[in-house]
Amino acid sequence: MKILVIGATGTIGKEIYNTLKEHHEVYGASRKNDSYPIDITNKDSIEKLFKKLPKLDAVINAAGTAAWKPLSELTEEDYYIGIQSKLMGQVNLVHIANKHLKDNGSITLTTGILAEHYEPNTVPLSLVNGALHSFVNAASRELERNIRLNVVASGAIAGGFPKDKKFAGYLPVQIEDVVKIYEYTLTNTNTGQILKIY
Ligand SMILES: NC(=O)c1ccc[n+]([C@@H]2O[C@H](COP(=O)([O-])OP(=O)(O)OC[C@H]3O[C@@H](n4cnc5c(N)ncnc54)[C@H](OP(=O)(O)O)[C@@H]3O)[C@@H](O)[C@H]2O)c1
């Protein structure tokens, strides 16, 4: 398969990229990548990369951020960071990938445990993760050409996070197990799934 992995130098994306490249033709992209630059907060940048690449079977996004602050300190502008990056970055990616992917293509987004479990200082992430779950549920039913749309929601990744400390009430998860879920979305025929691992 020809697969684009966005966020390919990050904690999650790097492992997805390294695992998939053993068996597939994988393009690893991020803002600072010289060969395959992309900024998901900018629609033109997303479009430009899809036009540069050969026709793809799948895209996996593991990029997107939001503000980390206690509720009492959050401004409206702070919320827009996550809305522009993690939320609309991935929503715009779906619209653009939908035009460019091969028939039967696969789009996999990333949210996280904060969609449904609480951790201090992460309200903006909870907001966008929850919105993305609703988006995937609805948008997946309107994609044509048998293009599938799924999202992976993991707990904190062990390694970057202390392995015996809970995040949002759950112990960290192993990156190898998380990568298997992303891989599963490439070939499984289901769509509109919120694949939780925590
Ligand atoms: N790490 C965890 O424990 C965890 C758990 C659950 C969910 N998540 C979610 O998973 C996603 C990735 O997390 P991570 O920890 O792997 O992040 P990370 O280590 O900070 O890596 C982010 C990756 O995305 C790229 N990137 C950042 N902003 C971008 C943009 N606007 N456009 C394109 N690429 C961009 C970065 O490279 P450049 O700087 O070159 O752009 C990098 O490759 C986030 O949405 C996070 O909330 C993370």
Ligand as a Chemical Component Dictionary entry (heavy atoms), coordinates in Angstrom:
data_LIG
# 
_chem_comp.id                   LIG 
_chem_comp.type                 NON-POLYMER 
_chem_comp.pdbx_formal_charge   0 
_chem_comp.three_letter_code    LIG 
# 
loop_
_chem_comp_atom.comp_id 
_chem_comp_atom.atom_id 
_chem_comp_atom.alt_atom_id 
_chem_comp_atom.type_symbol 
_chem_comp_atom.charge 
_chem_comp_atom.model_Cartn_x 
_chem_comp_atom.model_Cartn_y 
_chem_comp_atom.model_Cartn_z 
_chem_comp_atom.pdbx_ordinal 
LIG N1  N1  N 0  1.830  10.984 23.258 1  
LIG C1  C1  C 0  0.769  10.503 23.888 2  
LIG O1  O1  O 0  0.855  9.920  24.997 3  
LIG C2  C2  C 0  -0.589 10.618 23.233 4  
LIG C3  C3  C 0  -1.636 9.808  23.714 5  
LIG C4  C4  C 0  -2.900 9.903  23.108 6  
LIG C5  C5  C 0  -3.101 10.789 22.057 7  
LIG N2  N2  N 1  -2.068 11.570 21.639 8  
LIG C6  C6  C 0  -2.335 12.489 20.528 9  
LIG O2  O2  O 0  -1.608 12.024 19.414 10 
LIG C7  C7  C 0  -1.193 13.124 18.605 11 
LIG C8  C8  C 0  0.321  13.020 18.433 12 
LIG O3  O3  O 0  0.910  13.053 19.715 13 
LIG P1  P1  P 0  2.477  12.825 19.913 14 
LIG O4  O4  O 0  2.700  12.747 21.390 15 
LIG O5  O5  O -1 2.948  11.722 19.025 16 
LIG O6  O6  O 0  3.014  14.231 19.403 17 
LIG P2  P2  P 0  4.521  14.734 19.255 18 
LIG O7  O7  O 0  5.489  13.754 19.815 19 
LIG O8  O8  O 0  4.547  16.147 19.749 20 
LIG O9  O9  O 0  4.730  14.742 17.664 21 
LIG C9  C9  C 0  3.923  15.506 16.835 22 
LIG C10 C10 C 0  4.250  15.188 15.397 23 
LIG O10 O10 O 0  3.383  15.937 14.551 24 
LIG C11 C11 C 0  4.129  16.897 13.793 25 
LIG N3  N3  N 0  3.299  18.101 13.792 26 
LIG C12 C12 C 0  3.004  18.917 14.819 27 
LIG N4  N4  N 0  2.159  19.890 14.435 28 
LIG C13 C13 C 0  1.922  19.671 13.113 29 
LIG C14 C14 C 0  1.147  20.330 12.148 30 
LIG N5  N5  N 0  0.447  21.447 12.436 31 
LIG N6  N6  N 0  1.107  19.837 10.889 32 
LIG C15 C15 C 0  1.812  18.724 10.578 33 
LIG N7  N7  N 0  2.578  18.057 11.440 34 
LIG C16 C16 C 0  2.637  18.536 12.708 35 
LIG C17 C17 C 0  5.478  17.020 14.475 36 
LIG O11 O11 O 0  6.545  17.336 13.603 37 
LIG P3  P3  P 0  6.892  18.844 13.130 38 
LIG O12 O12 O 0  7.232  19.615 14.371 39 
LIG O13 O13 O 0  8.005  18.671 12.154 40 
LIG O14 O14 O 0  5.649  19.345 12.478 41 
LIG C18 C18 C 0  5.649  15.587 14.975 42 
LIG O15 O15 O 0  6.068  14.755 13.903 43 
LIG C19 C19 C 0  -1.651 14.393 19.347 44 
LIG O16 O16 O 0  -2.870 14.823 18.802 45 
LIG C20 C20 C 0  -1.856 13.916 20.778 46 
LIG O17 O17 O 0  -2.835 14.674 21.452 47 
LIG C21 C21 C 0  -0.811 11.498 22.182 48 
# 
loop_
_chem_comp_bond.comp_id 
_chem_comp_bond.atom_id_1 
_chem_comp_bond.atom_id_2 
_chem_comp_bond.value_order 
_chem_comp_bond.pdbx_ordinal 
LIG N1  C1  SING 1  
LIG C1  O1  DOUB 2  
LIG C1  C2  SING 3  
LIG C2  C3  SING 4  
LIG C2  C21 DOUB 5  
LIG C3  C4  DOUB 6  
LIG C4  C5  SING 7  
LIG C5  N2  DOUB 8  
LIG N2  C6  SING 9  
LIG N2  C21 SING 10 
LIG C6  O2  SING 11 
LIG C6  C20 SING 12 
LIG O2  C7  SING 13 
LIG C7  C8  SING 14 
LIG C7  C19 SING 15 
LIG C8  O3  SING 16 
LIG O3  P1  SING 17 
LIG P1  O4  DOUB 18 
LIG P1  O5  SING 19 
LIG P1  O6  SING 20 
LIG O6  P2  SING 21 
LIG P2  O7  DOUB 22 
LIG P2  O8  SING 23 
LIG P2  O9  SING 24 
LIG O9  C9  SING 25 
LIG C9  C10 SING 26 
LIG C10 O10 SING 27 
LIG C10 C18 SING 28 
LIG O10 C11 SING 29 
LIG C11 N3  SING 30 
LIG C11 C17 SING 31 
LIG N3  C12 SING 32 
LIG N3  C16 SING 33 
LIG C12 N4  DOUB 34 
LIG N4  C13 SING 35 
LIG C13 C14 SING 36 
LIG C13 C16 DOUB 37 
LIG C14 N5  SING 38 
LIG C14 N6  DOUB 39 
LIG N6  C15 SING 40 
LIG C15 N7  DOUB 41 
LIG N7  C16 SING 42 
LIG C17 O11 SING 43 
LIG C17 C18 SING 44 
LIG O11 P3  SING 45 
LIG P3  O12 DOUB 46 
LIG P3  O13 SING 47 
LIG P3  O14 SING 48 
LIG C18 O15 SING 49 
LIG C19 O16 SING 50 
LIG C19 C20 SING 51 
LIG C20 O17 SING 52 
# 
